[in-house]
Amino acid sequence: MTEQEFYQKLLAELDKSAENDKQLSALLDKIQSGQADFSDSSAYWQKLSGLIGSVLSRNVIEAGSGLNEEVSYLMLKSGHMRAFQIMSMVQKALDERQNIHINAVNPAFPEERARKASHSLEDKTVSQEVVQRRAENAIANIAVSFHDDYIKENASFRQKAGLTCHVNRIGASKCCAWCAEVAGRYEVSRAPADFWRRHDHCSCQIIYETSKFRQRLSGTGRGWQVDSEVHRRQAQAIQYKPARFTREQAQALEQQNLRQYRGLTEAENSKLKTDTPQTIVNNSMLYSPEYRNLFDKLGESTKITRKIFQNSRKALLHRTGTEFEDLIFINSDTGEVYSRTDYNVKRQVMPSKKMKQMVLASPNIVISIHNHPGSAVPSLSDINSCRDRKYKYGIIACHNGNLFKYTILDSSYPESYSDMLLDKINYLLYNNDDSTDKTTNELNQYLGELEKIGISLEVFKWK
C-alpha cells in the first residue's frame, strides 16, 4: 500500500465515522447554519480529534515502514485545515451579529510537535500496543490544540486591534484539581501561564468572547484603556441614520428580489426559508457586468457563453441560501439545454435520464454546470464525473462569485494525488482573499502540478 492509498483509506474511515456520529452531525449542522458559538466548535473539535486518534490507532502498521509517520502527519495537516474552516464559520457568524469586520487569523501549524509525535509511531523498541496508544492519545491531543491555538491567536490579535477580549476555560464536570485551578474567565493578557496546557483526555473547553465595543486609546502612549461605563452608555444613546442596510434589512430585500426573479406568489414566498445565511448569493453581483465578464474567459462562442451565464445565474438564484445544487447540461454545438433543479440532497447532483442520454449521444461536446453552495473548488467526484461521462468540460458556479472550469487532459490521472492537490488549492483560496505574489505563485504551482497529471483547472475569482 502506498502512502497516498493509506492516507485516503484513513480519511475515508474518518469521514464515515464522523457522518455516523449523531452528536457530530448535529453540531456540524448548527455550525453551518450560523447558530453556533465557540463552545459548540470546541465540543465538535474535541469529538473529531478523538476520532482522528482512534482511526490512526486502529490502522497503525508494523513500525519501520515510514507509513505511520507520514500518514499521521498528513492527517494532522488536513485536520489543521479543517479546524480553521470550522472555527472561521463560527467566528464569521458571531461577528455578523455584532457588526464586527475582522478577518480570522490562521495559527501556524505546529510542525515540530506534529513531526515528533508522528515519528514516535515508527519506534521499534516498543510494543505495537504502545504505538497504538501513542497514535490515539498523542495525535488526538495535538489535534485538540488546533482549536486552542485558534482561540489564543485570534483573541490576542483582536485585543491588540483595540477590541475587548476575554478567554474562558470551562472545566468539565468532575474535572481534575489541576484543571479546576486554571479554569476561569480572564482578560487575554492576564490568563495564567498554564491556562493553555492540557493533559491526555482533557475535556476542558477553551473559548473567547469579543466585545463589540472598541477600547479608547489613552494619551499616554502606553496602549489601550477600557472605555468608562458612562462613555459606553453615551455612545449607545446616540442614534445614527444607517448608511447601509442592517443584516435584517438586507435579508428582507434579498427575499423580495428572490420572489421577483423566481416569480413566486406571496403564499409560496412565505414558505421560502434561508437555513444557511453563508450561502446567500449577492444579487447585485449576479447582475453586474464584471460578473458577466468572467464567463467570456471560458472561450466559447457568444451564443454558448450567454447560455452558460444565464443558466449559471439561474441556478444561483434558485439555490441561494440553501445547500442544494442544480445541474445543467449544454450542448456546445447546438446550444441545447437540459437541467435538473428538483434533486434536493445537500451538496449533491443527479442528472435526469434525458441528460444522461444527451451525454451518451454527444461525448466530449456537452458542458456540465452546477453550483457550489460552499464555494469550494471541484471535488474529486466532480473531476471523475467529467472523466467518466466524457464532458467537454465542467463549470462550478460558486455562491461567493468564484467560477471554476475543469477539463480532463489525461484520464489516467492518480486520484489520491489529485484529491490532495484539490484540497491544497481549496485551502489556499479559502484562506487567502488577497492577490499577493506569494499567494498567486503558490496557486499557480498547484494548478501546474494538477495539469501535469492530466487535469486542467482554471480559476476565475470574483473580487
C-alpha positions in Angstrom: 0.0 0.0 0.0 1.4 3.4 -1.0 1.5 6.4 1.3 -1.4 8.1 -0.6 -3.5 5.0 -0.6 -3.1 4.6 3.1 -3.9 8.2 3.7 -7.0 8.1 1.6 -8.1 5.0 3.4 -7.8 6.7 6.8 -9.6 9.8 5.6 -12.5 7.8 4.2 -12.8 5.9 7.5 -12.6 9.2 9.5 -15.3 10.8 7.3 -17.6 7.7 7.7 -17.2 7.7 11.5 -18.0 11.4 11.6 -21.1 11.0 9.4 -22.4 8.2 11.6 -21.9 10.1 14.8 -25.2 11.8 15.7 -23.7 14.4 18.0 -21.1 15.4 15.5 -23.7 15.7 12.7 -26.0 17.8 15.0 -23.1 20.1 15.9 -21.9 20.5 12.3 -25.5 21.4 11.2 -25.6 24.1 13.9 -22.2 25.4 12.9 -23.1 25.5 9.2 -26.4 27.2 9.9 -24.6 30.1 11.7 -26.2 29.4 15.0 -23.1 28.0 16.9 -20.7 29.6 19.3 -17.2 28.6 20.3 -18.5 26.2 22.9 -20.1 24.3 20.1 -17.0 24.3 17.9 -15.0 23.2 20.9 -17.3 20.2 21.5 -17.3 19.4 17.8 -13.5 19.6 17.5 -12.8 17.5 20.7 -15.0 14.8 19.4 -13.5 14.8 15.9 -9.9 14.9 17.4 -10.7 11.8 19.3 -11.9 10.1 16.1 -8.7 11.1 14.3 -6.7 9.4 17.1 -9.0 6.3 17.1 -8.7 5.9 13.3 -4.9 6.1 13.4 -4.7 3.7 16.4 -6.8 1.1 14.6 -4.7 1.3 11.4 -1.1 1.6 12.5 1.1 -1.0 10.9 4.4 -2.5 11.9 7.0 0.2 12.8 9.8 0.8 10.4 8.0 1.3 7.1 7.7 5.1 7.5 4.0 4.9 6.5 2.8 5.5 10.1 4.8 8.7 10.4 4.0 10.2 7.1 0.3 9.4 7.1 -0.3 10.6 10.7 1.5 13.8 9.8 -0.8 14.2 6.8 -3.9 13.5 9.0 -2.8 16.3 11.3 -2.1 18.6 8.4 -5.6 18.1 7.0 -7.1 18.3 10.5 -5.4 21.7 10.9 -7.1 23.0 7.8 -10.5 21.5 8.8 -10.2 23.1 12.2 -9.7 26.6 10.8 -12.6 26.2 8.4 -14.9 25.2 11.3 -13.7 28.0 13.6 -13.9 30.6 10.8 -17.5 29.7 10.2 -18.3 30.2 13.8 -16.3 33.4 14.0 -18.0 34.9 11.0 -21.5 34.2 12.3 -20.6 35.7 15.8 -19.1 38.7 14.2 -22.1 39.4 11.9 -24.3 39.5 15.0 -22.1 42.2 16.5 -21.3 44.0 13.2 -17.6 43.3 13.6 -15.5 43.1 10.4 -12.1 41.5 11.2 -10.7 38.5 9.3 -9.8 35.4 11.2 -6.1 34.6 11.8 -5.0 31.1 10.9 -2.4 29.9 13.5 0.8 28.3 12.3 0.8 24.6 12.0 2.8 23.1 14.9 5.3 21.5 12.6 7.9 20.3 15.2 5.3 18.9 17.6 3.5 17.1 14.8 6.7 15.6 13.3 7.9 14.4 16.8 4.6 12.7 17.6 4.3 11.1 14.1 7.9 9.9 14.3 7.2 8.1 17.6 4.9 5.8 15.7 7.9 4.3 14.0 9.7 3.3 17.3 10.7 -0.4 17.0 11.8 -0.6 20.7 8.2 -0.6 22.0 5.3 -2.9 21.6 2.6 -2.5 19.0 0.2 -1.7 21.8 2.3 1.3 22.9 2.4 2.6 19.3 -1.3 2.3 19.1 -1.7 4.2 22.4 0.6 6.9 21.1 -1.4 7.2 17.9 -4.6 7.6 19.8 -3.5 9.9 22.6 -0.6 12.0 21.3 -2.2 12.6 17.9 -5.6 13.4 19.4 -4.0 15.9 21.8 -2.2 17.7 19.0 -5.5 17.9 17.0 -7.4 19.3 20.0 -4.7 22.0 20.4 -5.7 23.4 16.9 -8.8 24.8 18.5 -6.9 26.2 21.4 -4.3 27.8 19.1 -7.1 29.5 17.1 -8.7 30.9 20.3 -5.3 32.2 21.6 -4.2 33.7 18.3 -7.4 35.4 17.4 -8.2 36.7 20.9 -4.7 38.2 21.2 -5.0 39.7 17.7 -8.3 41.3 18.4 -7.1 42.6 21.8 -4.2 44.3 20.0 -6.7 45.7 17.5 -8.5 47.5 20.3 -11.4 45.2 21.0 -12.2 43.9 24.5 -11.5 40.2 24.6 -11.7 37.6 27.4 -10.7 33.9 27.3 -12.6 31.4 29.3 -11.6 27.9 30.4 -14.5 25.8 31.4 -13.8 22.6 33.3 -15.9 19.6 32.7 -18.0 18.1 35.5 -15.7 16.3 38.0 -12.6 17.7 36.3 -9.2 17.1 37.9 -7.8 19.5 40.6 -5.2 20.9 38.1 -7.8 21.9 35.6 -10.0 23.3 38.3 -7.1 25.5 39.4 -6.6 27.2 36.0 -10.3 27.3 35.0 -11.9 30.7 34.8 -12.5 33.9 32.8 -9.6 36.2 32.2 -8.5 39.1 30.0 -6.3 37.7 27.3 -3.1 39.3 28.6 -3.8 38.2 32.2 -4.5 34.5 31.7 -2.4 32.2 33.9 0.7 30.6 32.4 -0.8 27.1 32.4 -4.2 28.3 31.0 -3.5 26.8 27.6 -2.0 23.5 28.7 -3.8 20.2 28.6 -3.2 16.6 29.8 -4.3 13.4 28.0 -8.1 13.2 27.6 -8.6 16.7 28.9 -12.2 17.8 28.2 -12.0 21.4 29.3 -13.4 23.9 26.9 -11.3 27.0 26.0 -13.3 29.7 24.3 -13.2 33.5 24.0 -15.5 36.4 23.8 -15.2 39.7 21.8 -16.9 42.8 22.9 -18.4 44.9 20.2 -17.0 48.0 22.0 -13.6 49.3 21.0 -11.3 50.4 23.7 -10.3 54.0 23.9 -6.7 54.8 23.1 -5.0 56.6 26.0 -3.0 59.7 25.6 0.0 58.3 27.5 1.3 56.2 24.6 1.0 53.1 26.9 -1.6 51.2 25.0 -5.3 50.8 25.3 -7.6 51.8 28.2 -11.1 50.4 28.6 -13.9 52.9 28.0 -15.7 54.0 31.0 -19.3 52.8 31.5 -20.6 56.4 31.1 -18.7 56.7 27.8 -20.2 53.5 26.6 -23.8 54.5 27.5 -23.4 57.8 25.8 -22.1 56.1 22.7 -25.1 53.7 22.8 -27.6 56.6 23.3 -26.5 58.4 20.1 -28.8 57.4 17.2 -27.2 57.4 13.8 -29.0 57.2 10.5 -27.8 54.0 9.0 -25.5 54.4 5.9 -26.1 50.9 4.8 -28.6 48.1 5.3 -28.7 46.2 8.5 -28.5 42.4 8.2 -32.2 42.0 8.7 -33.0 44.7 6.0 -30.6 43.1 3.6 -32.2 39.7 4.1 -35.6 41.2 3.6 -34.5 42.8 0.3 -32.8 39.6 -0.7 -36.1 37.7 -0.3 -38.0 40.4 -2.1 -35.7 40.1 -5.1 -35.8 36.3 -5.0 -39.6 36.5 -5.1 -39.4 38.7 -8.2 -36.8 36.6 -10.0 -38.4 33.3 -9.1 -41.9 34.5 -9.9 -43.2 33.3 -6.5 -46.6 34.2 -5.2 -46.9 35.7 -1.7 -48.2 32.3 -0.4 -45.3 30.5 -1.9 -42.8 33.1 -0.7 -44.0 32.6 2.9 -42.7 29.1 2.7 -39.2 30.2 1.5 -36.6 29.7 4.3 -33.0 30.6 4.4 -31.3 27.9 6.6 -27.8 28.8 5.7 -27.1 32.5 5.6 -23.5 32.0 4.5 -24.7 30.5 1.2 -26.8 33.6 0.2 -25.8 34.9 -3.2 -25.3 38.6 -3.7 -27.8 39.6 -6.3 -26.0 42.8 -7.2 -23.0 40.7 -8.1 -25.0 38.4 -10.3 -26.4 41.3 -12.4 -23.1 43.2 -12.6 -21.1 43.5 -15.9 -18.0 42.4 -14.0 -19.5 39.1 -13.1 -20.8 38.6 -16.7 -17.3 39.2 -18.0 -16.0 36.2 -16.1 -17.8 33.9 -18.5 -16.1 35.4 -21.5 -12.9 33.8 -20.3 -14.4 30.3 -20.9 -13.5 30.5 -24.6 -17.0 29.7 -26.1 -19.0 31.4 -28.8 -21.2 34.4 -27.9 -24.3 32.2 -28.1 -23.0 29.4 -25.9 -21.3 31.9 -23.4 -24.7 33.6 -23.0 -26.4 30.3 -22.3 -23.8 29.3 -19.8 -24.0 32.6 -18.0 -27.9 32.7 -17.9 -28.2 29.1 -16.6 -25.4 29.6 -14.0 -27.1 32.7 -12.7 -30.5 31.0 -12.7 -29.1 28.1 -10.6 -27.5 30.5 -8.1 -30.8 32.5 -7.8 -32.7 29.2 -7.3 -30.4 27.8 -4.7 -29.3 30.9 -2.8 -29.5 30.5 1.0 -29.5 26.6 0.7 -27.1 23.8 0.5 -28.7 22.3 -2.6 -27.3 22.2 -6.2 -28.8 22.4 -9.7 -27.2 20.6 -12.6 -27.2 21.9 -16.2 -26.0 20.3 -19.4 -25.4 22.4 -22.5 -24.6 21.0 -25.9 -21.7 23.3 -27.1 -22.5 22.6 -30.8 -26.3 23.1 -30.8 -26.9 25.1 -27.7 -29.5 22.5 -26.5 -30.0 22.8 -22.7 -31.2 20.2 -20.1 -31.3 20.9 -16.4 -32.1 19.1 -13.1 -33.4 21.5 -10.4 -35.5 19.2 -8.2 -32.8 17.0 -6.7 -32.8 18.0 -3.0 -29.9 16.1 -1.4 -27.5 18.5 0.1 -24.3 19.1 -1.9 -25.1 16.5 -4.5 -26.3 16.5 -8.1 -28.0 13.8 -10.1 -28.7 14.0 -13.9 -32.1 13.1 -15.3 -32.5 10.3 -17.9 -32.7 12.8 -20.7 -29.4 14.4 -19.5 -27.7 11.0 -19.4 -28.9 10.3 -22.9 -27.7 13.7 -24.1 -24.1 12.9 -22.9 -24.1 9.4 -24.3 -25.2 10.8 -27.7 -22.6 13.6 -27.7 -19.4 12.7 -25.9 -16.9 15.5 -25.4 -19.4 18.0 -26.6 -21.6 18.6 -23.5 -20.7 21.2 -20.9 -21.7 20.4 -17.3 -22.6 23.2 -14.9 -23.5 23.1 -11.2 -23.4 25.5 -8.3 -21.4 25.0 -5.1 -23.0 26.5 -2.0 -19.8 26.2 -0.1 -17.9 27.9 -2.9 -15.3 25.1 -2.9 -13.2 24.0 -5.9 -14.4 21.0 -7.9 -14.3 17.8 -5.8 -12.6 14.6 -6.9 -16.2 13.3 -7.5 -16.8 16.2 -9.9 -13.5 15.5 -11.7 -14.3 11.8 -12.0 -17.7 12.5 -13.4 -16.2 14.8 -16.0 -13.9 11.9 -17.0 -16.4 9.1 -16.8 -19.3 10.8 -18.6 -16.9 12.5 -21.1 -17.9 16.1 -20.7 -16.3 18.7 -22.8 -15.5 20.3 -19.5 -17.2 21.2 -16.2 -18.1 24.5 -14.6 -18.6 25.3 -10.9 -20.6 28.5 -10.2 -19.8 29.4 -6.6 -22.2 31.2 -4.3 -19.4 33.7 -3.5 -18.9 34.6 -7.1 -15.9 32.5 -8.0 -16.0 30.4 -11.2 -14.1 27.2 -11.9 -13.6 25.4 -15.2 -12.1 21.9 -15.2 -11.1 19.8 -18.2 -9.7 16.3 -18.3 -6.4 16.1 -20.3 -5.4 12.6 -19.4 -8.0 10.2 -17.9 -5.2 8.1 -16.2 -4.6 10.8 -13.5 -3.8 9.4 -10.0 -7.0 10.0 -7.9 -5.4 10.2 -4.5 -2.8 12.7 -5.5 -5.4 14.7 -7.4 -7.6 14.9 -4.4 -4.7 16.2 -2.3 -3.9 18.9 -4.8 -7.5 19.9 -4.9 -7.5 20.2 -1.1 -4.4 22.4 -1.2 -5.9 24.7 -3.8 -9.2 24.9 -1.9 -7.3 25.6 1.3 -5.3 28.4 -0.4 -8.3 30.0 -1.9 -10.4 29.7 1.3 -7.7 31.3 3.5 -6.3 34.0 1.2 -8.6 36.8 0.0 -5.7 38.8 -1.3 -3.8 38.6 -4.6 -0.2 38.9 -3.3 2.6 37.5 -5.4 3.2 34.7 -2.8 -0.4 33.6 -3.0 -0.6 33.8 -6.7 2.7 31.9 -7.2 1.6 29.1 -4.8 -1.8 28.8 -6.5 -0.1 28.6 -10.0 2.3 26.0 -8.6 -0.6 23.7 -7.5 -2.6 24.3 -10.7 0.6 23.4 -12.7 1.1 20.2 -10.8 -2.6 19.3 -11.4 -2.2 19.9 -15.1 0.9 17.8 -15.3 -1.1 14.7 -14.1 -3.9 15.3 -16.6 -6.4 17.8 -15.1 -6.7 21.5 -16.2 -8.3 23.7 -13.5 -8.9 27.3 -14.4 -9.8 29.7 -11.6 -11.7 32.9 -12.2 -12.0 34.8 -8.9 -14.7 37.3 -8.2 -13.5 40.4 -6.3 
